[in-house]
Amino acid sequence: YISSAGLGRTPPRDVLSVAPKAANEALVQYLAKEEGVHGIRANSVAVGVIETGIFKRLEAEGVFDAAWKEAVLSTLPLKHFGQPEDIAEAAAFF
């Protein structure tokens, strides 16, 4: 599953993205607990801010303004937002 590192946060106007990821995260946790005893693993790739279409739309609408981007970037070790291909490589690994 592809999840989100930001599930504990509530970004504005992002419910359609966050709610399904929260459900998937709960599913993975339950599967891991219930099926782990049989040697079956359940994994998810929890991603942070990725520059996708929705990111660019919210940026254009001013939801992700310069102050927000600066604040978020200051918390990221690599100091840049992720790209879709970063997630593709992680997902392909599993």
N, C-alpha and C positions, 0 to 999 in steps of 0.2 A: 504494500500500500504506500501511497505517497501521502504524507501527513504535513504538518506545519509545526515549526519550532515556536511559533507565536500563538499557540492555542490559549495560553494563559492571559493573553492581551485581548482587548476588544477594539480593533481598529475601526474607524468610522466607515460606514457603508460597505462593510465586507462580510456581512452575515451569510450571503450566498456562497462564499468561499470557505468560511470558517466552520459553519455548522456541519457540512458533510465530512470535513476532515476530522472534526471532533468525534463524530459517530464512528468513523473508520478507526481512529485511535483507540476508542473504547473496545471495538471489535477485536483489534489486534491484541490488546491486553487480556481480554477474556479468552481468546483462542490460545494465547501463550500459556495461561494458567490451566485451562482445561485439557489441552492437547499436549502440553509439555511433558506430562507424565508418560506419554506414549512415544516420546522422542521427536515429536513434531514441533517444528519451530514456526513462530509467527514474527515477522519483521515489518517495520515501516521505515521509510526514509523521511525524516522530519526536516523540512527545508525552512529557510528563513525568507527574507525578502528577495523575490526573483523578478527581474525586469521582463514582465510579460505584457500582453495586451491590456489586461485589467490594471496593471501597475501604471502603464502609460496613459490610460484613460483617466484614472484617478489623479495622476500628476497633471494632466491637461486641465482637469476640472478644479485644480487648486486644493484638492484634498491632501495630497502629498506635496506640501509646499517646501520651500528651501530650508526653513527651520526644522521641519520634521525630518527631512532627508539628512541634514547635518547631524541631528541628534541620534538618529538610527545608525548612520555610518560611523559615528564616534564609538559605538559599542561593538562594531564588527572587527575581528582581528585582521582581516585582509583589507578593510576600509573601502570595500566596493560591494555593490549589490550583486547577487548571483545571476547567472544567465541560464536559460532553459537547458542548454547543453550540459551544464554542470549536473543537473538533476538526471538527465538522460544517462550519463555515465554511471552515476550512483545506482540508479534503478537497474541498469543492465548488469551490474555486478551481482545483484541478488538473483 
